[in-house]
Amino acid sequence: MSEITWEAPFCAEGSSCFRLGTDTEGNAYIAVSGAEDHYITDSTEALRTLITDIKAGKADHLL
């Protein structure tokens, strides 16, 4: 398994902080900041779509 390179945490107002990561095999990862050993992984495109939909208000009930 490739090593995950984590980006700086993204913290929305009044909610948990999340971190995004990638590896050299083209996988993307998302985790709650401070709990990077418990992450969700998928293709970069799938997680990009999820994040875009959340930002557009389509899935804000998930947060």
C-alpha positions in Angstrom: 0.0 0.0 0.0 1.3 3.4 -0.9 1.8 6.1 1.7 -1.0 8.7 1.9 0.0 12.4 1.6 -2.5 14.4 3.6 -3.4 18.1 2.9 -3.9 20.7 5.5 -7.2 20.3 7.4 -10.3 22.0 6.1 -12.4 23.3 8.9 -15.9 24.7 8.2 -17.5 27.0 10.7 -19.0 25.1 13.6 -18.2 21.6 12.3 -15.5 19.0 12.3 -12.2 19.4 10.4 -11.6 17.1 7.5 -8.4 16.2 5.6 -8.0 15.1 2.1 -5.2 12.8 0.9 -3.8 11.1 -2.1 -1.4 8.3 -2.9 0.8 7.5 -5.9 -1.6 4.9 -7.1 -4.3 7.5 -7.9 -6.5 6.9 -4.9 -8.1 9.7 -2.9 -8.8 9.7 0.9 -11.0 11.8 3.3 -10.8 11.6 7.1 -11.7 13.6 10.1 -8.6 15.5 11.2 -6.8 13.7 14.0 -8.3 10.3 13.0 -6.4 9.8 9.7 -6.1 6.0 10.4 -9.9 5.8 9.9 -10.5 7.1 6.4 -12.8 6.6 3.4 -11.1 5.9 0.1 -12.2 5.9 -3.5 -11.1 7.3 -6.8 -10.1 10.9 -6.9 -13.0 11.7 -9.2 -15.6 10.0 -6.9 -14.4 12.0 -3.9 -14.2 15.2 -5.9 -17.8 14.7 -7.0 -18.9 14.1 -3.3 -17.2 17.2 -2.1 -18.6 19.3 -5.0 -22.1 18.1 -4.2 -21.7 18.9 -0.5 -20.4 22.4 -1.3 -23.4 22.9 -3.7 -25.8 22.0 -0.8 -26.9 18.7 -2.3 -25.8 16.6 0.6 -25.3 19.0 3.5 -27.5 16.8 5.7 -24.6 14.3 5.7 -22.5 16.7 7.6 
